Amino acid sequence: MLLNLKYQNLHLNPFYYLFYIIYKFVKLTTKKELQDQVPSAALAGIFIGLTNNYVALILYTKITHHFESDIFSSVVIFSLFPILIYFLCRRLLIRDEKYISIEVHFDEKNKLSKIHFIFISTLYLVGSIGLMIWSGVNSN
């Protein structure tokens, strides 16, 4: 019963599910001697996708045209905000070891195979890169 209370909010969060898919992809494709690096590598995959989507949003909305000469705003938007997102995700998933409870919860619920994890993770990363390229091309 206590286990169910601990995990009841996990299934409602798409960020946790996406992390789970990328985490399992990395875990299933990593050598046994490197398994201790899996949580950090999964976090890096999530961060790359989030950063690509963030840059695509900035490029597509053309928000940078409003402060072309303001270097402080550019630094905040392009470097400090993504760094803040990284450390928040790191604290949430790695430092507090929430990735363990995410894996246990979704392993009970999902029946995806290794190929599904590979396909969805690749689609996420390639899709985020494609979205960023598309936004850059259409930002003029």
C-alpha positions in Angstrom: 0.0 0.0 0.0 2.8 2.4 0.9 4.5 1.6 -2.4 1.4 2.6 -4.3 1.1 5.9 -2.5 4.7 6.7 -3.3 4.2 6.2 -7.0 0.7 7.4 -7.6 1.7 10.7 -9.2 4.3 9.3 -11.5 1.9 8.0 -14.1 0.4 11.5 -14.7 3.7 13.2 -15.5 4.8 13.0 -19.2 8.3 14.3 -18.3 8.8 11.2 -16.0 7.6 8.9 -18.7 9.9 10.4 -21.3 12.8 10.2 -18.8 11.9 6.5 -18.2 11.9 5.7 -21.9 15.3 7.4 -22.5 16.6 5.9 -19.3 15.6 2.4 -20.3 17.1 3.0 -23.8 20.4 4.0 -22.3 20.3 1.2 -19.8 19.5 -1.5 -22.4 22.2 -0.3 -24.8 25.1 0.3 -22.3 27.8 -2.2 -21.3 27.5 -3.8 -17.9 30.7 -2.1 -16.6 29.2 1.4 -17.5 25.8 0.9 -15.9 26.6 3.4 -13.1 26.7 6.1 -15.7 23.2 5.4 -17.0 21.2 8.0 -15.0 23.6 10.8 -16.0 23.5 9.7 -19.6 19.7 9.6 -19.6 19.6 13.1 -18.0 22.0 14.3 -20.8 19.6 12.9 -23.4 16.6 14.6 -21.8 18.6 17.8 -21.5 19.7 17.8 -25.2 16.1 17.4 -26.3 14.8 20.1 -23.9 17.5 22.5 -25.0 16.8 21.9 -28.6 13.1 22.4 -28.1 13.8 25.6 -26.0 16.0 27.0 -28.8 13.4 26.1 -31.4 10.8 28.0 -29.4 13.0 31.0 -29.1 13.9 31.0 -32.8 10.3 30.4 -33.9 8.8 33.1 -31.7 11.5 35.6 -32.8 11.8 36.8 -29.2 15.5 37.6 -29.9 14.5 40.6 -32.1 13.3 42.5 -29.1 16.7 42.7 -27.4 19.3 42.5 -30.1 21.6 45.0 -28.4 21.0 43.9 -24.8 23.7 41.4 -24.1 22.5 40.7 -20.5 19.1 39.4 -21.8 20.8 37.2 -24.4 23.1 35.7 -21.8 20.1 35.0 -19.5 18.0 33.4 -22.2 20.6 31.4 -24.0 22.8 30.2 -21.1 21.6 30.8 -17.6 18.0 29.5 -18.2 19.2 26.2 -19.8 21.8 25.7 -17.0 19.1 26.3 -14.4 16.9 23.7 -16.1 19.8 21.2 -16.1 20.5 21.6 -12.4 16.8 21.4 -11.5 16.4 18.2 -13.5 19.6 16.8 -12.0 18.3 17.5 -8.5 14.9 16.1 -9.3 16.0 12.9 -11.0 19.6 12.0 -10.0 20.5 13.6 -6.7 17.2 12.5 -5.0 17.4 9.1 -6.8 13.9 9.5 -8.2 15.0 7.7 -11.3 14.9 4.4 -9.3 11.2 4.9 -8.3 10.4 6.0 -11.9 12.0 2.9 -13.3 10.2 0.6 -10.8 6.8 2.3 -11.3 6.9 2.2 -15.1 8.5 -1.3 -15.3 5.3 -2.5 -13.6 3.0 -0.7 -16.0 4.8 -0.9 -19.4 5.3 -3.8 -21.7 7.6 -2.1 -24.2 10.4 -4.1 -25.8 14.0 -3.0 -26.4 13.1 -1.9 -30.0 10.4 0.4 -28.7 12.7 2.1 -26.4 15.3 2.6 -29.1 12.7 3.9 -31.6 11.0 6.3 -29.2 14.3 7.7 -27.9 15.7 8.2 -31.4 12.5 9.8 -32.5 12.6 12.2 -29.6 16.2 13.3 -30.2 16.0 13.5 -34.0 12.6 15.2 -33.7 14.0 17.8 -31.4 17.0 18.5 -33.6 14.6 18.6 -36.7 12.3 21.1 -34.9 15.3 23.3 -34.0 16.5 23.2 -37.7 13.0 23.9 -39.0 12.6 26.9 -36.6 16.0 28.3 -37.6 15.1 28.1 -41.3 11.7 29.7 -40.8 12.8 32.4 -38.3 13.6 34.9 -41.1 
